[in-house]
Every structure is written in C-alpha cells, then in structure tokens.
Amino acid sequence: MKPISRPLLYTLLGAALVLLSLVSMSAGKIWVPWSAWLNPTSDPRWMIVFELRLPRTILGIAVGMALGVSGAALQGYTRNPLADPGVLGVSSMAAFGAVMTLYIGAAMSMPWLMPVGAMIGAMIGIGVLLLLSGAGSSVLTFILAGMILNIVATGGFSLALNLAPSPWAMSEIINWLLGSLADRSVDEVRLAVPFIIVGSILLLTISKALDALTLGDAGARSLGINMNRTRVILALGLGLACGASVAVTGMIGFVGLVTPHLLRPLVGARPGALLMPSALAGAAILLLTDIIARITPSVVELKVGVVMAAVGAPFFLVLLVNMRRRAA
C-alpha cells in the first residue's frame, strides 16, 4: 500500500476520533439522543452525558493515545514489530505497582499514590527491557523478557489476591486486572491526564532518534544521537504515559501492538513519523472498543480490556505466523 500524505492522514484520523467521541457520549445501555444535549434543564439524560460519559470519553482518548504512541515508540526503539507495553510486561508491572497501593490501603486515603506506584512499576519494567535493547537483540529475546516480567507481575497479583485484607481490595484488584473505563469520573481525568500528556510529549520528542536507530546504534551515534539521553526519555515517557493509564483504567492490552501495524503501510518506514498517527489511531481504537463493550447485549457491561484482548490476540497470532513464514 502506498503511503498517503500526512495532512490527509491526520484529517482522516481526526474526523474518526471526533465521530467516535460523539458516539461514545451517546452510546450505552441507555442511548442518549442529540435532543438531550440541548436541554440540560428539562432532560435528566443530560447528566448521563456530561457527568458519566464525558469523563469516560476523555479518558478513553487519553489512554488510547498513550498506549498507541507507547507501542510505536517501543517498536521503533527496539526495531521489534512485537514490542508493546502489554506484550512486553510494562503494563503488567505498572498494574502491579497500582495493585500494591490498593493492597496496603494507601490508595484510599491518598489517591495520588496509585499513579505514582503504577509509574514506578512501569519504569522498572521498561528498565529491564532496555537492558536487553542492544543492536544484537532478537525478537525471541524481547518476548522472553516480556514473559519474565509478566510472570513476575502475575505472581504479585496472585499473592495480593490471596492475602487481600478486605473484599473491597480484592474487588478493586480484579477490576484493575480486567481493565475498564466504566464509572470513571472527573477525578480520574485530573489524576491521570496531566501525566499522560507529559509522557506522550516526551515520547514524541525522540522521533528523530527513532529514525536514526533504523541504522543501528552505531549509525545513530554517528548522526549525533545521544543514546543515553534517548533511553532516559523513553523510560520516563513510557513510565508516565503507561503508568498513569494503568492507574485509572487497569490493564488494557494490544492497543500499542495493533495500532502501529495498521498505520505503517499508510505512513511508511520511518518509525518517528509513526508516533503521532499512532497516538490518534490508538485513541480511536480504544473508543471504538469501549463502545462495543457498552452496547454488547449482556447482563453486566463487558470490560474493555476483555474486548480488546478478544480482538488483539488473533491479530498477534496472525502477526507471529506471518513473521515465521517470512523467516522460513
């Protein structure tokens, strides 16, 4: 497929994001018509839109952007098409950090500790991966490293569930493992969005370094790229963006894996040029998935993390099969 112009791509992604945002504020078990938006005094459904669905939509956009740009940055830095915060254990470690604040009860009295714990966990996870990000690292190396991080985080989850001090703590831990945008309020928006914005901006600043890294570490250094600085910015950006996202929505996987692969034929081979489109497309994909989770007929609302896994797992399998065929 031939790459398209960036203005056209941004226009298409922006239009899709606006349309999905409007649908997101209307869709649900109770559909809210456009007339309710214009009658805040006479139609009680107006409160559903602006007190429940608007914060949920804002979080969906912010978290989708964070996961999309994080996946594109990881794939560009590692030159690994399977790199993704969820697949490589970064999201799991962020969730483990958030779960620990729930387990000890600190998040109830000091809500700001949850994103801090999640960001610390994400930075530890990306730190381990960066130790294996040399020029000679293979796809298998990163998959194994991600498996180790996921196993460590899963062991921590299991221990926290087994020793949960209260049913409330156990319920919150389970909700964080499944991932959801339901019942989020303005408080979660204020808690997470500033960190997500800062982390995403940090990741966007390394676009030139990612382009240079297509020549390898030595080639990037010869072009004047400071690799140590790039690693620090990548770790901080991923830690802030993924950590804050996981802190308010839990583990939502595969957005960072699927999004860059869908856009790469439209953008071209430059990893740096993929960052911003992946952010916009990641927001659109997560909003679409959340809408599907809301309107699916069921007794209880499906978790968006479950729906995303149902879509992303087959995509991941197809990607692995294609890579095996090309290697054969």
C-alpha distance (Angstrom), angle and dihedral (degrees) to the residues before:
residue distance angle dihedral
M1 . . .
K2 3.79 . .
P3 3.84 115.7 .
I4 3.80 114.9 -111.1
S5 3.79 127.9 -139.0
R6 3.79 116.3 -80.3
P7 3.84 95.2 -124.8
L8 3.80 90.4 54.2
L9 3.80 92.2 46.1
Y10 3.81 92.4 49.5
T11 3.80 90.3 47.6
L12 3.81 92.5 52.1
L13 3.80 93.9 45.3
G14 3.80 92.2 45.2
A15 3.80 92.4 50.0
A16 3.82 91.1 48.6
L17 3.80 90.7 49.2
V18 3.82 93.1 50.2
L19 3.80 91.9 47.8
L20 3.81 93.2 47.9
S21 3.82 90.5 47.3
L22 3.80 91.1 55.6
V23 3.80 91.6 46.8
S24 3.82 90.4 46.8
M25 3.80 91.3 57.4
S26 3.80 91.1 50.6
A27 3.81 103.3 37.5
G28 3.78 126.3 88.5
K29 3.78 142.9 85.4
I30 3.79 84.0 -50.4
W31 3.80 111.9 42.8
V32 3.78 112.4 -147.4
P33 3.82 114.6 -147.6
W34 3.78 123.1 -141.7
S35 3.81 90.7 -107.4
A36 3.82 90.8 67.0
W37 3.81 90.2 60.0
L38 3.79 90.8 61.6
N39 3.80 98.0 47.0
P40 3.81 108.2 58.3
T41 3.81 93.2 157.3
S42 3.81 99.9 47.0
D43 3.84 104.5 31.0
P44 3.84 116.7 63.4
R45 3.80 90.5 -162.1
W46 3.79 87.3 75.0
M47 3.82 87.4 77.3
I48 3.81 90.6 55.4
V49 3.80 90.0 56.8
F50 3.79 100.5 45.8
E51 3.81 102.6 30.2
L52 3.81 100.7 38.9
R53 3.78 112.6 15.4
L54 3.79 100.3 36.3
P55 3.87 93.8 59.2
R56 3.80 88.8 43.4
T57 3.81 91.1 52.1
I58 3.81 92.9 47.1
L59 3.80 90.6 50.7
G60 3.80 91.2 46.9
I61 3.81 90.3 54.0
A62 3.81 93.9 45.1
V63 3.81 96.1 45.1
G64 3.81 92.9 43.3
M65 3.81 90.3 51.4
A66 3.80 91.3 48.3
L67 3.80 93.8 49.8
G68 3.81 93.8 43.1
V69 3.81 95.5 50.8
S70 3.81 91.2 41.2
G71 3.79 92.1 54.6
A72 3.81 92.3 47.5
A73 3.82 91.5 48.1
L74 3.80 92.9 48.9
Q75 3.80 92.8 47.7
G76 3.78 91.1 48.0
Y77 3.79 95.6 46.7
T78 3.79 96.7 45.4
R79 3.83 95.5 35.2
N80 3.77 84.1 -133.0
P81 3.83 119.7 132.6
L82 3.83 91.3 -157.3
A83 3.81 95.3 56.2
D84 3.79 113.7 121.9
P85 3.83 134.0 143.9
G86 3.80 90.5 -115.3
V87 3.80 99.8 41.6
L88 3.80 92.9 45.8
G89 3.80 95.1 47.8
V90 3.81 99.1 -109.8
S91 3.81 92.7 118.2
S92 3.80 90.6 44.5
M93 3.79 91.4 53.7
A94 3.82 90.2 46.9
A95 3.80 90.1 51.3
F96 3.79 89.9 47.9
G97 3.81 89.9 54.8
A98 3.82 90.6 49.8
V99 3.80 92.1 45.8
M100 3.78 91.0 54.1
T101 3.81 90.4 58.5
L102 3.80 88.7 51.1
Y103 3.78 92.2 46.4
I104 3.78 95.4 54.5
G105 3.81 91.2 41.3
A106 3.80 94.9 -121.2
A107 3.81 93.2 123.4
M108 3.81 91.5 64.3
S109 3.80 95.6 59.9
M110 3.81 97.3 29.1
P111 3.85 110.0 29.7
W112 3.80 91.8 -179.7
L113 3.82 89.3 69.3
M114 3.82 91.6 70.6
P115 3.82 97.0 65.8
V116 3.80 89.2 40.7
G117 3.81 90.8 54.4
A118 3.80 91.4 45.2
M119 3.80 93.2 49.7
I120 3.80 91.9 48.5
G121 3.80 90.0 50.9
A122 3.82 91.6 48.4
M123 3.81 92.1 49.5
I124 3.81 91.2 50.6
G125 3.79 89.3 51.0
I126 3.80 95.4 48.8
G127 3.80 89.6 44.2
V128 3.79 90.6 59.7
L129 3.79 91.2 48.0
L130 3.79 93.6 48.6
L131 3.80 89.4 56.4
L132 3.81 85.8 64.0
S133 3.81 96.9 42.6
G134 3.78 99.1 99.4
A135 3.76 121.9 135.3
G136 3.79 92.2 -99.1
S137 3.78 96.5 52.5
S138 3.79 114.8 122.4
V139 3.77 133.2 -147.8
L140 3.80 88.9 -105.5
T141 3.81 91.1 55.0
F142 3.79 92.6 56.2
I143 3.80 94.2 43.4
L144 3.81 90.3 51.9
A145 3.81 91.3 46.9
G146 3.80 89.7 50.4
M147 3.79 90.7 48.5
I148 3.81 90.2 53.0
L149 3.80 91.9 51.0
N150 3.80 91.5 46.7
I151 3.82 91.1 49.2
V152 3.81 91.5 49.9
A153 3.80 91.5 48.3
T154 3.83 92.7 45.1
G155 3.80 89.8 51.5
G156 3.80 88.9 52.1
F157 3.81 91.7 49.2
S158 3.79 91.8 49.5
L159 3.79 92.4 49.3
A160 3.81 91.5 47.9
L161 3.82 91.3 50.1
N162 3.79 91.9 46.7
L163 3.81 92.9 50.6
A164 3.82 98.2 33.2
P165 3.82 107.5 150.5
S166 3.81 94.5 -145.7
P167 3.82 141.8 13.7
W168 3.82 88.2 -112.3
A169 3.79 91.8 58.1
M170 3.82 91.4 47.3
S171 3.82 91.9 49.7
E172 3.81 92.3 49.1
I173 3.80 92.1 48.6
I174 3.82 91.4 51.5
N175 3.81 91.2 48.5
W176 3.79 90.4 52.2
L177 3.79 91.6 50.8
L178 3.82 92.2 53.0
G179 3.81 97.1 44.4
S180 3.79 123.2 -135.5
L181 3.80 144.7 174.8
A182 3.81 93.7 -157.0
D183 3.81 121.8 122.0
R184 3.78 94.3 8.9
S185 3.79 117.7 150.6
V186 3.78 140.5 -167.0
D187 3.82 88.1 -83.2
E188 3.81 91.3 65.8
V189 3.80 90.3 46.1
R190 3.81 91.5 53.9
L191 3.79 90.8 44.5
A192 3.79 99.0 51.1
V193 3.80 111.8 21.2
P194 3.85 97.7 70.4
F195 3.82 91.3 53.2
I196 3.81 91.4 44.8
I197 3.80 91.7 51.3
V198 3.81 93.1 49.6
G199 3.81 92.6 45.7
S200 3.81 93.3 47.7
I201 3.82 91.8 48.8
L202 3.80 89.9 51.5
L203 3.80 90.3 52.9
L204 3.80 92.0 48.6
T205 3.81 90.4 55.0
I206 3.81 92.6 65.1
S207 3.81 95.2 59.0
K208 3.83 92.8 110.9
A209 3.80 90.9 48.7
L210 3.81 90.6 52.3
D211 3.81 90.5 51.4
A212 3.81 90.4 50.2
L213 3.80 91.5 48.8
T214 3.80 90.3 66.5
L215 3.83 83.1 79.3
G216 3.82 91.0 54.1
D217 3.79 130.3 -105.9
A218 3.81 93.6 -65.7
G219 3.79 92.3 48.3
A220 3.79 91.6 49.1
R221 3.80 91.7 51.2
S222 3.80 90.4 49.9
L223 3.81 87.7 57.3
G224 3.79 91.0 55.0
I225 3.82 99.1 -98.7
N226 3.81 114.0 152.1
M227 3.80 101.6 -139.3
N228 3.80 95.6 -168.9
R229 3.79 90.9 53.0
T230 3.81 90.6 47.0
R231 3.81 91.6 52.1
V232 3.80 92.3 49.6
I233 3.81 92.6 49.0
L234 3.81 91.2 46.5
A235 3.81 92.0 50.2
L236 3.81 93.1 46.9
G237 3.80 93.2 44.8
L238 3.80 94.3 48.7
G239 3.78 92.0 43.0
L240 3.80 93.9 51.7
A241 3.81 97.5 39.6
C242 3.82 99.1 41.1
G243 3.80 95.3 34.2
A244 3.80 94.3 52.6
S245 3.81 90.9 44.3
V246 3.79 94.2 51.7
A247 3.81 91.0 44.1
V248 3.82 92.4 64.5
T249 3.81 104.1 27.0
G250 3.79 106.5 24.6
M251 3.79 124.2 -135.7
I252 3.80 113.6 -15.6
G253 3.76 109.0 170.3
F254 3.80 139.1 -166.9
V255 3.84 97.3 29.5
G256 3.80 90.4 103.7
L257 3.80 91.6 45.4
V258 3.79 100.3 46.0
T259 3.81 100.4 39.6
P260 3.85 100.7 62.0
H261 3.80 91.6 46.2
L262 3.80 92.0 52.9
L263 3.81 92.1 50.0
R264 3.80 101.6 38.3
P265 3.84 94.3 84.5
L266 3.82 88.8 52.3
V267 3.81 96.6 45.3
G268 3.78 104.6 36.9
A269 3.79 134.1 -131.4
R270 3.83 99.0 -47.4
P271 3.84 109.5 107.1
G272 3.80 92.0 -160.8
A273 3.80 92.3 56.4
L274 3.81 88.9 54.9
L275 3.82 96.5 61.8
M276 3.80 102.8 79.7
P277 3.83 95.9 38.1
S278 3.81 88.8 50.0
A279 3.80 89.9 52.8
L280 3.81 92.1 53.5
A281 3.80 94.4 41.7
G282 3.82 91.9 46.0
A283 3.81 89.6 56.0
A284 3.81 90.9 49.3
I285 3.81 93.0 47.5
L286 3.80 93.6 49.7
L287 3.82 92.0 47.1
L288 3.81 90.3 50.1
T289 3.80 91.3 48.7
D290 3.80 91.2 48.8
I291 3.81 91.0 50.8
I292 3.81 89.8 51.5
A293 3.82 90.0 49.5
R294 3.80 90.6 52.5
I295 3.79 99.2 46.9
T296 3.82 97.7 40.9
P297 3.84 107.9 113.0
S298 3.80 107.2 -111.7
V299 3.78 140.6 126.4
V300 3.80 91.6 -110.5
E301 3.78 127.8 24.6
L302 3.78 114.4 -92.6
K303 3.79 117.9 -116.7
V304 3.78 112.4 -110.3
G305 3.81 89.8 -134.9
V306 3.81 89.7 59.5
V307 3.82 92.8 49.4
M308 3.82 91.9 46.9
A309 3.80 90.6 50.3
A310 3.82 90.5 51.1
V311 3.81 89.0 54.7
G312 3.80 98.7 36.8
A313 3.81 100.7 45.8
P314 3.85 94.9 63.8
F315 3.82 89.1 45.0
F316 3.80 89.7 52.6
L317 3.81 90.5 49.7
V318 3.81 92.6 50.3
L319 3.80 90.0 48.5
L320 3.81 91.6 52.7
V321 3.82 91.9 48.1
N322 3.81 91.6 50.6
M323 3.81 91.7 49.0
R324 3.80 89.9 50.9
R325 3.79 91.4 51.0
R326 3.81 92.4 50.3
A327 3.81 90.6 48.8
A328 3.82 92.8 49.8
